[in-house]
Amino acid sequence: MKKKLVLLLTALMLVSLTLAGCGGGGAADPDDETLKIGIVYSTGGLGDKSFNDSAHRGLQRAENELGIIFEYIEPRDSAEDADSLREFADDGFDLVIAVGFQMEDSLKTVAAEYPDIKFAIIDSVVDLENVVSLTFAEHEGSFLAGALAALVSESNVIGFIGGVDFGLIHRFEGGFIAGAKHINPDIRVISQYAGSFGDPAAGKEAALAQIDSGADVIYHASGGTGGGLFEAARERNIYAIGVDSNQNWQAPGYIIASMLKRVDVAVFETVKALQDGQYAGGEVQAFDLDIDGVGLTNLGEIDVDEQAAADAGDITAAELEAIQTMKEEVTAQYADQIAEIKAGILNGSITVPDWMTEGRPE
């Protein structure tokens, strides 16, 4: 009888440990000083090779350099956002991070319910004392992307593919169009919204339609949906511009640059500030061109991320060489001009429109 009881208790302990290891995890130990961070990813989840993956890299860096631990949840749809955030708050996590503007309302609700829990939100502003809001000057980085697209285009027709038709994505679109017209006032820009951040098929369909209309360079701000653009670029031999992370290696030789949005840096710095006792609850922190919170990948030489993709076996040596060849033959010649445009934005001689605050023209 005792043997059976021991076996039963052992089985229950194993089940308990297994459950504690799943996303959401167990309650934070009040006697453990190790920071415990919970993050709820945006629609599309990990593997988007863009926005969510960048946030994830920020936490992996914090884990390696700061000794924190983190757990994550990938909601199946936005209806689960509030419950996902609430799960981490219930368990007493030191910081709960909401990834993406679509979580704004959910975070407002949950943060108000848990005033003693610290939160952060990426790409939106929540005016509560226990929330730090992390924003980016996407229009500035997109201006550089638009200028590069116009310089590279031979057809004088370029394209933009957005994910969801929303103010934040309008900011990418407006900056891109303004940058292109800064180079060529007569250039034609075709804009289209796929309606999703996780639908590569819709991205490919939109890209093919734009290519059929003459576009030979297409920029996307659509998360995982952009994977379809890269497929179309390969098939139809046109150029693409990636977003958020360095996506150049996803279609070597066909992606002329990526507009970097350093979500990884924002996440890491927020965690570090918390560890240092400098959590900025109630504040808005802007990551702009001036501090390299946004910008373009290297136009002349192989980037660290591209080399890392080769070292990890994600691309072959030949594909890495294709990236280098593309830079040497296509984008390197424009590096100085793009640098001058960046300087103009920083010194105020070039004004970049912000369609998120100004509204998207009809």
N, C-alpha and C positions, 0 to 999 in steps of 0.2 A: 504493500500500500504506500509506504514511504517512497519507494522507488518511482511509482507512478506520479506521486505528487511533485517530486523533484523534476521529473521529465516535463510535467505540465508547466511548472514555473519557469523552466528553462525556455520552453517554446514561447511562452508569453513574453519573456524578456527579449527574445530574438525578434518577435513581431514588433514590439515597442521600439527597438533600436532601428528596425527597417523603416518604420513610419517616420521616425524623427529625421531620417536622412533624406526624405523627399522634399520637393519644393515647398516652402512654407515653414517647414521644420518645426522643432519644438520650441518651448518658451526659452527666452534668454536667461542664463544663470546670473542672478544678481551679484554673486560673489566672483564672477569671472570678469576681469577687466578688459578682455579682448573685445574689440568692437564687433558687433554683429549687424551686418547690413542686409536689408531685404530690398530686392528690386523687382518691379513688375514691368515686363517688357511690353512694347507696343504691338499692335496688330502685325502679324507676320512672324513674330518671335525671332529666336536665334536662327542663324543661318541665312539672314537676309543679305549678308556681306555688305552691309551698309550701316544704318542707324543703330539698330539693336546690338549688332556685333561690336560696334564702336563703344557703346556703353559697357558692354561686357568686358572688353579689353581694359577699360578704366578700372573696373573692379578687380580683374586679375592682377593688374599692376599693383593695386592697393594691397591685395592679398600677399603678393611677393615682397613688396617693399615696406609695408606698414604692419604686416602681421594680422590684418583683419580677417574675418571669415564672412562669407556672404552666401545667401541663398536666393533663388529666383523663381518667379512664376511666369508662365507664358499663357495668358488667357486665350481661350479659343475665339472669343469675340469681346467687343467692348462692354457688353452687358455684365461681364464678370470682373471688370476692373475694380469696382468698389469693394467687392468681397475679397479680392486678392490683396488689396491694400490693407483692408481691415484684418486679414489673417496675420500679417506681419505685426501690425499694431497690437493686436490681442496678445501676441507672443512676446511683446516687450522688446522688439528690436531697437537698436540704438538709432538707426536711421532707416527710413523707408523712402525709396526713390521711385517716382512715377515717370515712365519714359513716354513722352509724346504729348502734344497738345490735346489729343482726344481724351486724355484723362483729367482734364482740368476740373470738370464738374464733380467727378468722382472723388478727386483729391480734396476739393473744397469741403465736401460732405464728411469725409473720413477724418481729415485733419481737425475739423471742428469738434468731432466726437472724441478725439484723443489729444487734448491740448498739451499733454506732457510728453508726447512722442514727437520726435523731430522728423521732418519730411523734406524732400526736395522734389522739384518737378522740372523736367527738361522741356523747353520750347513753349512755355506758357508762364503766366504770372498769376500767382495766387496770393492775395494780400492777407496773410495770416502770420502771426508772430512765430509760429512753429513750422513755417515753410520757407525754404530758400528757393528762389526762382532762377533758373539757369537759361539764359537766352543767347541767341547768336545773331550776328549781322549777316544773314544768308544773302541779302541783296547785294552786299559788297563783294562777297566771293563770287556770286553769280554774275556780277558785272564783268569781272575778269574772265569768267567762262564765256560770256557772250562776246567779248572782244576777241578772244582767241578763236571762237567759232567763225566769226566774220572774217578774220584774217586767213583762216584755213580754207573756207568755203570757195569753191570754184563756180558753183551754180547761182550764188547770191540768194539761196533759199536755205534756211536752217530751221530746225524744229525744237520744240520744248514739249516734254511729256511730264505732266504732274500726276501725283497719286490721287488724293482726294481734293475736290474743288473747295478750298478753304483758304482763309486769309494768310496763314503762314506759308502755304505753297505759292500763293500769289506773290509773296515776297521774293521767292526764287525766280519766278517767271518775269516779274518786273525788272529785276536787276539784270537778268540775262538779256532781255530785249533792249534795255538801255545800253548795255555794254556793246551789243552788236551794232546798234545804230550810232554809237560813238565812233565806230570805225567806218561804217557805211550807212549813211542815213536812208539809203534806198533799199537796203536789204529786206527781204521778206521773211518774217518769222511765223511759222505755223505752230499754234499752241493747241494742245489736246489734253484732257484729263481722263485717266483710265478708270477712276472710281474706286481704286484699291491700292494698298501698299504691298499686297502680297499676291498679285496675279500676273505672272510673267506672260501668260498667253495674251492677256489684254494689252500688255506693254508691247509685245511683238506686233500685234494687230495695228496698234496706233503707229508704231514706227514704220511698218510697211506702207501704211496709207500716206504718211508724210514723205517717204522716199518716192512713192509713186507721184507725189505732187512736186518733186524736184529737190527735196531736202538732201543735202550731202553731209551735214553735220547735225547731230541731234543730242540735246542735253536732257537729262531726266532728273526729277526730284520725286521719286516714287517708290523708294525702298526696294523691296524684293521684286516689284513689278518691273524694275529696270533690267532685270535679267533677260526679259524678252527683247528689249532694245538691243542688247549686246548680241543676241542670236541673229537678229535682223541685220545688224551691222556686218557681221561675218558673211551672211548669205548674200547680201546685196553690195558688199564692198564699199560701204560708206564709213564715216567716222562717228564715234559717239563720245560723249563726255559723262563721266561718272559723278557720283555725289556722295557726300558724307565721309566715307572711307576712301582709301586709295583702291579704286576698282580697276586700275589699268591692266592688271594681270588676268582679269576675267575674260578678256578677249584680246590677247596680246597683238599689238600692231594696229588694232582697230579703235582703241580708246585713246584719244590724244591727250587727255588729262582728266583729273577728277577734282571737283570742287570739295576741298577738305572742310569738314565741319567737326571741330575737335571735341566731340561729345566725350571721348575717352579722357581728355585732359580735364574737362569740366567735372566729370564724375570723380576722378582721382583727387582733384584739388578740393572738392567738397568734403570727401572723406578725410583727407589730411587735415583740413581746417577743423573738423569735428574732433579728430584725435588730439589736435593741438589746443583745444578749448576755445576755438575761434569760429564756431558755427554761426553763420550770419542769418539767423531766422528773421523773417520779415523783409529781407533785402532782395533786390533784383541784381544779379550779376551778369554783365554783358560780355560776351566773348566775340570781339570784333576783329577787323583787319589789322588794327593797330597792335594787338598782342598776338597776332597769328591764330586767333580763335577760328578764323576762316581763311581760305586761300586756295591756291592751286598747287597740284603736285609739280615736282621738278620737270621743267620743260626740256632740259638738255641732257641730264644724266639719270642713270638708274637710281630710284629712290630706295630707302631702307626697306620699305614694305614690299617692293617688287623683288628685291634680292631675297627677302625673307620667304616670299612665296616660292621662289626657286629652291631655296635651301630646304624648305619643308616638303618639296616634291609636288606642290600644287601646280607648278608649271615646269616644263622642261627647259633645259639650257637653250634649246633652239627658240622657244617661246620668249625667254628672257632676252635673247638676242634680237628677236623681232620688236620688242618694246624699245630697245636701245636704237635699233635702226630707224624706227618710226620717229623717235625723238630727234635723231640727227638729221633726218631728211625732211621732217614736217614742222616740228614745233620749236626746235632750238633757235631757228632764225627769228622767232618772235619773242624770245625771252626778255630781251632788253626793252622792247616796246611795252610788254605786259608789266614789267617792273616800273616803267615810267607812269603807266596808268595807275598802278597801285600807289605810287608816290603822290599822284595828283588827287586821288581820293583822300589820302591821309592829310594833305596840306589844304584841302578844301577847294582846290581849283576845279575839281570834278565833283559834281553833285549826283548822288545815286538815289533814285526814287525808291520809296518804301511802300509797295502796294498793300502791305498789311495794315499800315496806319493811314495811308492816303486813300485807299480803296482802289480796286481794279477798274481801269477805264472800261466803259461799255463798248 
